[in-house]
Amino acid sequence: METEREADLLEEEPPQENGVIQSTQGLYSSTSPPASDDEPFSTYFEEKVPIPEDVTQVFSFRKLWAFTGPGFLMSIAYLDPGNIESDLQSGAKAGFKLLWVLLGATIIGLLLQRLAARLGVVTGMHLAEVCNRQYPTVPRILLWLMVELAIIGSDMQEVIGCAIAFNLLSMGRIPLWGGVLITIIDTFVFLFLDKYGLRKLEAFFGFLITIMAVSFGYEYVMVRPDQGELLKGMFLPYCENCDSAQMEQAVGIVGAVIMPHNIYLHSALVKSRQIDRGNKKEVKEANKYYFIESTIALFISFLINVFVVAVFAEAFYDKTNIEVNAKCNASGSPHTDLFPLDNSTLQVDIFKGGVVLGCFFGPAALYIWAIGILAAGQSSTMTGTYSGQFVMEGFLNLRWSRFARVLLTRSIAIFPTLLVAIFQDVQHLTGMNDFLNVLQSMQLPFALIPILTFTSLTSIMDDFANGLVWKIGGGVVILVVCAINMYFVVVYVTSLNSVALYVLVALLCIAYLSFVCYLAWQCLIALGVSCLDVSCLGNRMRLTGHTDVYLLNDMDSNTMVER
């Protein structure tokens, strides 16, 4: 039966134009057809940025400028309030010793973002759309739910980061829930900036990144960290005299830096440039410039993260609560009661971080810190909303109006955040932040495994599929990252000291690991482990069936590219 179906597909060749098959269906097509030409559909792009023609140069700054934008929007996830809190805790707990972990995590993140960008450029579809077409219904729905959980967890951190910034800037006059409401309103306003042009929106995000760089850079210059210790901590992969708390912090850095929804986001953002995917030279060129742009963007985000780690490593490493209490009391800070009169090591979060900076370096340091946190939270909550739109529309194939999409995705994340803000005090958010980091760590396999799977399939990526080095290297990196984050989850769960929770977690883990094993099985088949490809399960359960003919729907136009 399957053989006859293949024969029909091969015999009934649709009309071709310039080597492109004009069709609307493929062996792995979406659950509903693409939008028709008279009803243009756009998630994020009302326009596409043209790429200048410059065939005489191997490298063109004009072309790099045209491709600049998506990488910087993607890099904002590396600067969200969750990352900033991980940075300051790393500095306060371990000094400069864990900077090499931050560097390594950023490099791994860059390699994973490269895979995401290549998928979007080569196929014209982002990761959620490819998952929608390649996975059966149940795994597809489960994937969507897992990624939505990651987005909600990240968004809660980002919105609460904004609310804390408003609280600090107003000297406590704006409560946490009030800051959340303000963030909801201004996020809706900013999200419609792309109506005035995609480049203007990208410039606005660049402006927010500049605010973060200036704010945290000011703190760095004012504190004057020891440059020798900084370089030693960055390039010497060793943690001298580190205890379990510091090692857990190292694991937390990896979990905070590599975020699952950012893989989905980047694979969609690269669709904003005019690229002829039928022209392999243009596709190769786009991959090159996107990788250069992503490298520059993540280098800048890495420097900003280093600023935060270095400030707290230099000023607050090995400080005790009683020392900070005395300093805050002498400076007249109204938050002296945050630091008990004992000799335990100082524990900081975003809120306490701003307070101690104000106590030691004056009110200006506190306000500039709050401005940086506000820029981090505001920019990341906007990109988080875009991630929610891409994920929901890609997995569920939704065709809604722009306002309805923004309203739904924003509400899914904001509602639990508002509840937390109403019932939780601003000074007791660290425990919830740890839980949200664990939640996002658990969702990592649901982004990393699919992106490696699909970028390794020649039927999808054609000549741009991962080579042997990338397959092995990518598999090892993903295995290490997932193992590190699972360790983080185990450490967190064992600290709860509740038998009932242990039983609940054990049951959930069985279901969780079963789904991860399913995705890993599909990934191994894509990587070439053909002995796992059980033919009796049928074509619908296998990604490698019909490797001779693959037709993929193009969401940018109604053309199908022959692979």
Backbone torsions as a table, in degrees:
resi	resn	phi	psi	omega
1	MET	NA	-45.4	179.2
2	GLU	-65.4	-36.8	-179.5
3	THR	-64.1	-40.9	178.6
4	GLU	-63.6	-39.2	-178.9
5	ARG	-64.4	-40.1	177.8
6	GLU	-64.8	-42.1	-178.9
7	ALA	-62.8	-41.1	178.7
8	ASP	-61.9	-42.4	-179.4
9	LEU	-63.6	-37.9	-177.8
10	LEU	-75.3	-34.6	-177.6
11	GLU	-76.2	-40.1	-176.6
12	GLU	-91.0	69.5	-178.3
13	GLU	-73.4	127.7	178.1
14	PRO	-71.2	162.8	178.5
15	PRO	-61.3	145.7	-178.6
16	GLN	-116.3	151.0	176.1
17	GLU	-140.3	114.0	-178.0
18	ASN	57.9	36.1	177.0
19	GLY	81.0	3.4	-179.0
20	VAL	-107.8	126.2	-178.6
21	ILE	-77.8	126.1	178.8
22	GLN	-88.8	103.5	-175.1
23	SER	-155.0	166.6	177.9
24	THR	-125.3	3.3	-179.9
25	GLN	-133.5	154.3	175.1
26	GLY	-146.1	176.5	179.8
27	LEU	-63.2	-29.6	178.7
28	TYR	-126.6	77.8	-178.0
29	SER	-105.4	167.9	-177.7
30	SER	-73.7	170.0	-176.2
31	THR	-73.1	-15.1	173.8
32	SER	-141.3	152.7	-175.8
33	PRO	-69.0	160.6	177.7
34	PRO	-63.5	162.8	179.3
35	ALA	-62.0	146.7	-179.8
36	SER	-75.8	166.7	-176.3
37	ASP	-66.8	-30.8	-178.5
38	ASP	-82.2	-4.7	174.7
39	GLU	-127.2	75.9	-178.1
40	PRO	-60.7	135.5	-177.7
41	PHE	-114.1	132.0	-179.8
42	SER	-142.5	129.1	176.1
43	THR	-82.4	-38.7	-168.0
44	TYR	-145.1	-23.1	-171.7
45	PHE	-110.0	114.8	170.3
46	GLU	-91.3	-9.9	179.7
47	GLU	-148.8	165.9	174.6
48	LYS	-124.2	137.0	-176.9
49	VAL	-77.8	123.4	178.6
50	PRO	-72.6	148.5	178.8
51	ILE	-103.4	124.5	-178.2
52	PRO	-65.6	146.5	177.7
53	GLU	-85.9	124.4	-179.4
54	ASP	-153.9	74.2	-170.4
55	VAL	-80.0	-8.8	-174.3
56	THR	-85.8	-10.3	-174.6
57	GLN	-116.9	142.3	174.1
58	VAL	-70.0	-38.1	178.2
59	PHE	-131.5	133.8	-178.3
60	SER	-128.7	124.5	176.6
61	PHE	-68.2	-29.1	177.1
62	ARG	-64.1	-41.9	178.3
63	LYS	-69.6	-39.3	178.0
64	LEU	-60.8	-40.0	178.4
65	TRP	-64.3	-38.6	179.5
66	ALA	-65.4	-34.7	179.4
67	PHE	-84.5	-9.5	-177.6
68	THR	-73.9	130.1	179.9
69	GLY	150.1	-65.1	-178.4
70	PRO	-56.9	-39.8	-179.8
71	GLY	-64.3	-36.3	-180.0
72	PHE	-73.2	-36.6	174.1
73	LEU	-63.6	-40.7	177.6
74	MET	-63.5	-38.8	-175.4
75	SER	-67.6	-16.8	179.9
76	ILE	-62.6	-30.0	177.5
77	ALA	-64.4	-21.7	177.0
78	TYR	-84.3	-0.8	-177.9
79	LEU	-126.8	17.4	-178.0
80	ASP	-73.8	166.8	-178.2
81	PRO	-55.9	-31.1	176.6
82	GLY	-63.4	-40.5	176.6
83	ASN	-67.5	-42.6	-179.5
84	ILE	-61.8	-41.3	178.6
85	GLU	-66.3	-39.8	176.3
86	SER	-62.2	-38.9	179.1
87	ASP	-62.6	-49.9	-175.3
88	LEU	-68.6	-34.4	176.7
89	GLN	-68.3	-36.1	176.6
90	SER	-62.1	-44.4	179.5
91	GLY	-66.5	-42.1	-177.4
92	ALA	-71.4	-32.7	-176.5
93	LYS	-89.5	-37.0	-172.0
94	ALA	-124.0	2.7	-178.4
95	GLY	66.5	-134.8	180.0
96	PHE	-89.7	0.7	-167.9
97	LYS	-66.3	-22.9	-173.8
98	LEU	-106.9	13.5	179.0
99	LEU	-63.6	-31.9	178.6
100	TRP	-65.8	-29.6	175.9
101	VAL	-67.4	-42.1	177.5
102	LEU	-61.8	-42.9	178.3
103	LEU	-62.6	-47.3	-179.9
104	GLY	-62.3	-41.7	179.7
105	ALA	-64.7	-37.3	178.9
106	THR	-67.4	-40.1	177.9
107	ILE	-64.5	-43.8	177.1
108	ILE	-61.0	-42.4	177.7
109	GLY	-58.8	-40.9	178.8
110	LEU	-61.6	-43.3	-179.5
111	LEU	-64.7	-38.0	178.3
112	LEU	-70.6	-37.6	178.1
113	GLN	-66.9	-30.7	176.4
114	ARG	-61.1	-43.0	178.3
115	LEU	-62.6	-42.0	-179.2
116	ALA	-63.3	-44.2	-179.7
117	ALA	-64.4	-42.3	-179.3
118	ARG	-63.1	-38.7	178.6
119	LEU	-61.3	-46.1	-179.6
120	GLY	-65.3	-40.4	-178.2
121	VAL	-68.8	-46.8	-173.3
122	VAL	-72.3	-42.6	-174.4
123	THR	-93.8	-21.2	-173.9
124	GLY	75.8	9.3	177.8
125	MET	-127.1	149.0	175.5
126	HIS	-89.8	172.9	-169.6
127	LEU	-58.3	-40.7	-179.2
128	ALA	-63.3	-38.0	178.9
129	GLU	-68.0	-40.0	178.4
130	VAL	-65.6	-41.8	176.5
131	CYS	-59.6	-39.6	-179.3
132	ASN	-60.7	-35.6	-176.7
133	ARG	-88.2	-24.2	-171.1
134	GLN	-102.0	-29.4	-178.0
135	TYR	-95.7	149.0	173.4
136	PRO	-62.7	171.5	-170.9
137	THR	-60.7	-50.1	-175.5
138	VAL	-62.8	-51.2	176.7
139	PRO	-59.7	-34.9	179.8
140	ARG	-64.1	-44.1	179.4
141	ILE	-66.9	-41.9	178.5
142	LEU	-62.2	-41.5	177.3
143	LEU	-59.8	-45.6	179.6
144	TRP	-59.2	-45.6	-179.4
145	LEU	-62.7	-41.0	-179.7
146	MET	-64.9	-43.2	-179.5
147	VAL	-68.8	-37.0	176.7
148	GLU	-61.8	-39.1	176.7
149	LEU	-60.5	-41.7	178.7
150	ALA	-63.3	-41.6	-179.8
151	ILE	-65.8	-41.8	178.9
152	ILE	-62.6	-45.1	179.6
153	GLY	-61.1	-44.5	178.9
154	SER	-65.1	-42.4	-177.7
155	ASP	-65.3	-35.6	177.7
156	MET	-61.9	-42.6	177.4
157	GLN	-63.1	-41.8	-176.1
158	GLU	-68.7	-45.2	-179.3
159	VAL	-67.3	-41.2	178.4
160	ILE	-66.4	-33.7	174.2
161	GLY	-59.7	-44.2	176.3
162	CYS	-61.6	-43.5	-178.6
163	ALA	-63.6	-38.9	177.2
164	ILE	-65.1	-39.3	178.3
165	ALA	-61.9	-43.7	177.3
166	PHE	-62.7	-38.9	178.9
167	ASN	-62.9	-43.1	179.3
168	LEU	-67.6	-43.3	-177.8
169	LEU	-66.4	-29.9	-178.8
170	SER	-95.4	8.2	-178.0
171	MET	56.8	37.8	176.2
172	GLY	88.0	-1.5	-177.8
173	ARG	-71.5	-31.2	177.2
174	ILE	-96.2	113.8	-179.8
175	PRO	-69.5	170.5	-176.7
176	LEU	-59.9	-45.5	-178.8
177	TRP	-65.4	-32.5	177.1
178	GLY	-66.0	-40.8	177.1
179	GLY	-63.4	-36.6	177.6
180	VAL	-63.4	-44.1	179.5
181	LEU	-63.3	-41.1	177.3
182	ILE	-61.5	-42.3	-179.3
183	THR	-63.7	-38.3	178.4
184	ILE	-60.3	-46.4	-175.8
185	ILE	-66.5	-50.3	-175.6
186	ASP	-71.1	-25.7	175.8
187	THR	-65.5	-41.7	177.2
188	PHE	-60.7	-40.2	-179.9
189	VAL	-64.8	-49.0	-176.3
190	PHE	-67.1	-31.2	-176.6
191	LEU	-65.8	-18.1	-179.5
192	PHE	-98.7	11.1	176.3
193	LEU	-64.9	-28.5	-178.1
194	ASP	-70.3	-7.3	171.3
195	LYS	-63.7	-25.3	-179.6
196	TYR	-93.8	8.8	177.8
197	GLY	124.3	134.2	-178.4
198	LEU	-62.2	-40.1	-179.1
199	ARG	-65.5	-32.8	177.4
200	LYS	-67.8	-38.6	177.3
201	LEU	-64.1	-45.1	179.0
202	GLU	-63.0	-36.3	177.3
203	ALA	-65.2	-35.7	178.7
204	PHE	-65.4	-41.7	176.2
205	PHE	-64.5	-37.7	175.7
206	GLY	-62.0	-36.4	177.2
207	PHE	-64.2	-41.2	178.6
208	LEU	-66.2	-38.6	176.3
209	ILE	-63.9	-38.0	177.5
210	THR	-63.0	-40.5	177.4
211	ILE	-59.8	-43.8	178.4
212	MET	-62.2	-44.7	-178.6
213	ALA	-62.3	-42.7	-179.3
214	VAL	-69.4	-43.2	-177.3
215	SER	-64.3	-54.1	-177.9
216	PHE	-74.0	-27.2	174.5
217	GLY	-67.2	-35.5	176.2
218	TYR	-62.5	-43.8	178.4
219	GLU	-62.0	-39.5	-179.3
220	TYR	-63.2	-46.7	-179.4
221	VAL	-65.8	-38.2	-177.5
222	MET	-68.4	-39.7	-177.8
223	VAL	-77.9	-31.5	180.0
224	ARG	57.1	69.4	179.8
225	PRO	-64.8	157.4	176.3
226	ASP	-70.4	111.7	-174.6
227	GLN	-67.1	-33.6	178.5
228	GLY	-63.9	-46.5	177.9
229	GLU	-64.6	-35.4	-179.9
230	LEU	-63.9	-49.2	-179.7
231	LEU	-65.3	-37.2	177.5
232	LYS	-62.5	-44.9	179.8
233	GLY	-68.1	-27.1	-177.2
234	MET	-80.2	-37.2	-171.6
235	PHE	-113.0	-1.7	176.7
236	LEU	-108.0	101.8	-175.8
237	PRO	-74.9	72.9	-178.6
238	TYR	-154.6	143.7	180.0
239	CYS	-123.1	93.9	-175.4
240	GLU	-69.8	130.3	177.1
241	ASN	57.3	34.0	-180.0
242	CYS	-84.5	137.1	177.2
243	ASP	-100.2	-172.5	-175.4
244	SER	-63.5	-35.6	-179.5
245	ALA	-63.0	-40.2	-179.8
246	GLN	-72.1	-35.5	176.8
247	MET	-68.0	-37.7	175.4
248	GLU	-64.1	-35.8	176.9
249	GLN	-65.1	-37.4	176.7
250	ALA	-61.0	-43.1	177.2
251	VAL	-63.4	-39.7	179.4
252	GLY	-62.7	-32.6	178.7
253	ILE	-62.8	-46.4	179.8
254	VAL	-61.5	-43.5	-179.9
255	GLY	-64.6	-34.8	-179.3
256	ALA	-75.4	-34.7	-174.7
257	VAL	-76.4	-47.7	-175.1
258	ILE	-92.7	107.9	-174.1
259	MET	-112.6	133.6	-173.3
260	PRO	-62.5	-44.1	-175.3
261	HIS	-68.4	-18.4	-179.8
262	ASN	-69.9	-27.5	175.5
263	ILE	-65.1	-44.5	177.6
264	TYR	-64.4	-41.3	-178.1
265	LEU	-61.3	-50.7	-174.2
266	HIS	-65.1	-36.8	179.9
267	SER	-64.8	-22.0	178.4
268	ALA	-90.4	-38.2	-175.9
269	LEU	-62.0	-32.2	-177.1
270	VAL	-69.7	-8.9	178.5
271	LYS	-77.3	-0.8	-174.2
272	SER	-83.5	1.3	179.0
273	ARG	-111.5	149.2	-180.0
274	GLN	-78.6	105.8	-178.8
275	ILE	-130.1	128.4	174.8
276	ASP	-83.0	100.0	-175.6
277	ARG	-73.7	-8.8	172.7
278	GLY	-79.3	-12.4	179.5
279	ASN	-103.1	106.3	-175.2
280	LYS	-62.1	-31.9	179.2
281	LYS	-63.7	-41.9	179.0
282	GLU	-66.6	-40.5	179.4
283	VAL	-63.0	-45.2	178.9
284	LYS	-61.7	-41.5	179.4
285	GLU	-65.1	-41.6	178.3
286	ALA	-62.8	-43.1	177.4
287	ASN	-59.4	-40.2	-179.6
288	LYS	-64.4	-50.0	-176.6
289	TYR	-69.5	-34.8	176.8
290	TYR	-65.3	-36.5	179.1
291	PHE	-68.4	-41.3	177.1
292	ILE	-62.1	-44.6	-179.4
293	GLU	-64.8	-41.6	178.7
294	SER	-63.8	-38.2	178.3
295	THR	-62.1	-45.3	178.8
296	ILE	-63.2	-45.0	-177.7
297	ALA	-62.9	-44.5	-178.6
298	LEU	-73.3	-27.0	174.1
299	PHE	-64.5	-42.7	178.1
300	ILE	-64.9	-43.3	179.0
301	SER	-64.3	-36.3	177.9
302	PHE	-63.5	-43.3	178.3
303	LEU	-60.3	-42.0	179.4
304	ILE	-63.9	-42.2	176.4
305	ASN	-62.5	-39.4	177.9
306	VAL	-62.8	-39.2	177.1
307	PHE	-54.2	-46.8	-176.1
308	VAL	-67.8	-47.3	179.6
309	VAL	-58.6	-45.8	-175.7
310	ALA	-65.1	-38.9	180.0
311	VAL	-60.5	-48.2	-176.9
312	PHE	-78.5	-26.0	175.6
313	ALA	-68.3	-42.4	-177.4
314	GLU	-73.9	-42.2	-170.4
315	ALA	-92.0	-28.8	-168.4
316	PHE	-129.5	3.0	177.9
317	TYR	-66.4	129.5	179.0
318	ASP	70.3	13.0	175.5
319	LYS	-77.2	147.0	178.1
320	THR	-104.1	161.9	179.7
321	ASN	-59.1	-39.6	-176.2
322	ILE	-67.8	-33.2	176.4
323	GLU	-65.7	-46.0	-179.4
324	VAL	-66.9	-40.0	178.2
325	ASN	-58.1	-44.6	-179.6
326	ALA	-64.2	-41.4	-179.5
327	LYS	-67.1	-42.5	179.5
328	CYS	-67.0	-37.3	177.7
329	ASN	-63.6	-40.8	-179.7
330	ALA	-68.7	-30.9	-178.6
331	SER	-85.7	-5.3	178.9
332	GLY	78.8	22.6	-179.4
333	SER	-68.7	138.4	177.7
334	PRO	-77.4	-0.8	-175.1
335	HIS	-109.6	24.3	-178.2
336	THR	-59.1	-32.0	-176.4
337	ASP	-69.3	-9.2	176.9
338	LEU	-68.3	-19.8	-173.6
339	PHE	-118.2	103.8	-176.8
340	PRO	-64.6	157.7	-179.2
341	LEU	-83.0	73.4	176.0
342	ASP	-143.7	173.8	-176.1
343	ASN	-99.2	18.1	176.8
344	SER	-72.5	155.0	-177.2
345	THR	-66.4	141.6	-179.7
346	LEU	-59.6	129.6	174.5
347	GLN	-110.6	125.0	-175.4
348	VAL	-123.4	155.9	169.9
349	ASP	-138.0	-168.6	-176.8
350	ILE	-60.7	-42.6	-178.5
351	PHE	-68.7	-52.5	180.0
352	LYS	-63.9	-32.2	178.1
353	GLY	-59.8	-44.2	177.0
354	GLY	-64.8	-38.6	-179.3
355	VAL	-63.9	-47.4	-177.2
356	VAL	-68.5	-32.4	174.8
357	LEU	-63.1	-40.5	177.5
358	GLY	-65.8	-37.7	-179.8
359	CYS	-67.0	-41.3	-173.9
360	PHE	-88.5	-31.1	-171.9
361	PHE	-125.3	8.3	174.9
362	GLY	98.6	163.5	-177.5
363	PRO	-58.8	-33.2	-178.5
364	ALA	-59.1	-39.5	179.9
365	ALA	-62.6	-39.1	179.4
366	LEU	-65.0	-47.7	-176.3
367	TYR	-68.0	-39.0	178.6
368	ILE	-66.7	-38.3	174.3
369	TRP	-59.2	-45.6	-178.9
370	ALA	-63.8	-37.7	178.0
371	ILE	-63.9	-42.0	177.3
372	GLY	-62.5	-42.5	178.5
373	ILE	-64.8	-38.8	179.0
374	LEU	-63.1	-43.2	178.5
375	ALA	-64.2	-41.0	179.2
376	ALA	-63.6	-46.6	-178.3
377	GLY	-68.0	-40.9	-177.1
378	GLN	-68.2	-43.6	-179.4
379	SER	-67.6	-42.6	-176.6
380	SER	-72.1	-30.5	178.3
381	THR	-72.4	-28.3	175.5
382	MET	-70.6	-46.3	178.2
383	THR	-67.3	-30.9	175.7
384	GLY	-62.9	-37.7	177.5
385	THR	-66.3	-41.0	175.4
386	TYR	-60.8	-42.1	177.5
387	SER	-57.5	-44.6	179.3
388	GLY	-60.0	-40.2	178.8
389	GLN	-65.3	-48.3	-179.2
390	PHE	-59.7	-45.6	-176.4
391	VAL	-65.3	-47.0	-177.7
392	MET	-65.7	-44.9	-177.5
393	GLU	-71.0	-35.9	-179.5
394	GLY	-69.3	-47.1	-177.9
395	PHE	-72.9	-39.1	-174.2
396	LEU	-100.2	-6.6	177.7
397	ASN	58.7	44.3	-177.1
398	LEU	-75.9	149.8	175.2
399	ARG	-131.6	75.1	-176.3
400	TRP	-110.8	165.3	173.9
401	SER	-67.4	158.0	-176.6
402	ARG	-58.0	-46.7	-177.0
403	PHE	-64.2	-40.7	179.9
404	ALA	-64.1	-39.1	179.2
405	ARG	-64.3	-46.9	-179.5
406	VAL	-63.3	-42.4	-177.8
407	LEU	-62.4	-44.8	-177.4
408	LEU	-68.1	-50.7	-177.5
409	THR	-64.7	-34.8	179.1
410	ARG	-69.2	-39.6	-176.6
411	SER	-68.0	-38.2	-178.9
412	ILE	-57.7	-39.1	-177.8
413	ALA	-86.7	-34.4	-173.3
414	ILE	-74.9	-36.0	-174.3
415	PHE	-58.1	-52.2	177.6
416	PRO	-64.7	-31.3	178.9
417	THR	-64.9	-42.3	-180.0
418	LEU	-65.5	-38.9	177.2
419	LEU	-61.4	-43.8	178.6
420	VAL	-62.7	-42.0	-178.0
421	ALA	-65.3	-34.3	-178.4
422	ILE	-73.9	-41.6	-173.1
423	PHE	-99.0	-2.0	-178.2
424	GLN	-117.0	137.5	178.1
425	ASP	-77.4	147.1	-177.6
426	VAL	-62.0	-24.1	-177.4
427	GLN	-87.9	0.0	-175.7
428	HIS	-127.9	48.0	-176.4
429	LEU	-103.8	-7.9	-176.4
430	THR	-62.5	-42.5	179.4
431	GLY	-61.0	-40.9	178.5
432	MET	-68.1	-36.0	178.6
433	ASN	-63.2	-40.0	176.4
434	ASP	-61.1	-42.8	178.4
435	PHE	-62.1	-42.2	-179.6
436	LEU	-67.1	-35.6	175.6
437	ASN	-63.8	-40.9	177.1
438	VAL	-63.3	-43.5	179.9
439	LEU	-57.7	-44.5	-179.6
440	GLN	-71.6	-35.2	178.0
441	SER	-61.2	-38.3	-179.4
442	MET	-68.0	-22.3	-177.5
443	GLN	-89.4	-6.8	-176.5
444	LEU	-55.7	-43.7	-179.6
445	PRO	-57.9	-25.7	-175.4
446	PHE	-81.2	-1.2	170.1
447	ALA	-114.0	-43.1	-173.4
448	LEU	-71.4	-41.1	-179.2
449	ILE	-66.9	-48.2	177.6
450	PRO	-60.3	-39.5	-176.6
451	ILE	-67.2	-36.7	176.5
452	LEU	-70.4	-37.4	-179.9
453	THR	-60.2	-54.2	-172.1
454	PHE	-74.9	-32.6	178.3
455	THR	-76.5	-7.7	177.8
456	SER	-96.7	-8.9	-178.5
457	LEU	-88.9	118.2	177.8
458	THR	-66.8	-25.3	178.4
459	SER	-66.4	-21.7	178.4
460	ILE	-103.0	-43.7	-173.0
461	MET	-98.5	-8.0	179.3
462	ASP	55.7	-127.0	-178.2
463	ASP	-71.5	-10.0	-175.9
464	PHE	-100.6	12.5	176.7
465	ALA	-66.6	155.5	179.4
466	ASN	-59.1	137.4	172.9
467	GLY	-80.9	-177.8	-176.6
468	LEU	-60.8	-41.3	-178.9
469	VAL	-63.1	-44.5	179.8
470	TRP	-68.6	-35.4	178.6
471	LYS	-63.6	-49.7	-179.0
472	ILE	-68.3	-48.4	-179.4
473	GLY	-61.7	-44.4	178.7
474	GLY	-62.8	-41.5	178.1
475	GLY	-62.7	-42.8	179.6
476	VAL	-65.7	-44.7	-179.7
477	VAL	-60.4	-46.4	-178.8
478	ILE	-65.2	-39.2	177.8
479	LEU	-62.2	-44.7	-179.5
480	VAL	-65.4	-46.1	-178.8
481	VAL	-61.7	-45.6	-179.9
482	CYS	-65.3	-38.1	178.8
483	ALA	-65.3	-42.5	178.0
484	ILE	-60.3	-43.9	-178.0
485	ASN	-72.6	-32.1	174.7
486	MET	-65.8	-36.7	174.8
487	TYR	-60.8	-42.4	177.6
488	PHE	-59.1	-42.2	179.6
489	VAL	-64.7	-44.9	-179.4
490	VAL	-61.5	-43.7	178.8
491	VAL	-60.2	-42.4	-179.3
492	TYR	-66.4	-45.4	-176.8
493	VAL	-65.0	-42.7	-179.0
494	THR	-65.7	-21.9	178.7
495	SER	-78.0	-8.9	-178.0
496	LEU	-76.8	-25.8	175.9
497	ASN	54.8	50.3	179.1
498	SER	-139.0	120.0	-178.6
499	VAL	-64.0	-41.2	179.8
500	ALA	-60.7	-41.2	178.5
501	LEU	-67.4	-36.0	177.9
502	TYR	-60.7	-44.1	179.9
503	VAL	-64.1	-44.9	179.6
504	LEU	-61.6	-45.3	-179.6
505	VAL	-63.8	-38.6	179.2
506	ALA	-61.5	-43.4	178.7
507	LEU	-65.1	-43.6	178.9
508	LEU	-64.7	-35.0	-179.2
509	CYS	-64.8	-35.0	178.7
510	ILE	-61.1	-48.6	178.9
511	ALA	-65.0	-42.4	-178.4
512	TYR	-61.1	-50.4	-177.6
513	LEU	-67.4	-31.5	177.6
514	SER	-62.8	-43.6	179.8
515	PHE	-68.4	-41.2	177.7
516	VAL	-61.5	-40.3	178.8
517	CYS	-64.3	-37.9	176.4
518	TYR	-60.8	-47.9	179.5
519	LEU	-63.6	-39.8	179.4
520	ALA	-65.2	-37.9	177.7
521	TRP	-60.8	-47.6	177.8
522	GLN	-62.1	-38.3	-179.5
523	CYS	-65.9	-43.8	179.6
524	LEU	-62.7	-36.4	175.8
525	ILE	-62.9	-44.1	178.9
526	ALA	-63.2	-31.9	-179.4
527	LEU	-78.8	-5.5	174.5
528	GLY	109.7	6.7	178.1
529	VAL	-83.2	78.3	-170.2
530	SER	-67.1	-20.6	-178.3
531	CYS	-67.3	-16.2	178.6
532	LEU	-87.6	-7.8	-176.2
533	ASP	-83.6	89.3	-175.8
534	VAL	-80.4	109.1	-173.2
535	SER	-65.4	-26.1	-176.9
536	CYS	-70.0	-12.5	179.3
537	LEU	-79.7	-10.7	176.1
538	GLY	88.7	161.8	-175.4
539	ASN	-65.1	-31.9	-174.5
540	ARG	-66.3	-25.8	-179.3
541	MET	-93.5	-0.9	-174.6
542	ARG	-121.2	134.9	179.3
543	LEU	-81.7	-14.9	-171.3
544	THR	-104.3	3.4	176.7
545	GLY	-67.8	151.7	178.5
546	HIS	54.1	51.7	-178.2
547	THR	-69.5	-11.6	-179.5
548	ASP	-83.0	-24.3	-178.3
549	VAL	-134.1	116.7	174.8
550	TYR	-134.6	121.7	176.6
551	LEU	-117.1	122.8	-177.3
552	LEU	-111.8	130.7	176.4
553	ASN	-63.9	142.4	178.6
554	ASP	-105.4	115.6	-175.9
555	MET	-76.3	-13.5	-179.7
556	ASP	-87.0	-29.0	175.2
557	SER	-142.7	179.3	-178.5
558	ASN	-98.3	30.9	179.5
559	THR	-100.7	156.9	178.7
560	MET	-119.6	132.9	-178.2
561	VAL	-95.0	128.3	178.4
562	GLU	-77.5	124.6	-179.1
563	ARG	-100.6	NA	NA
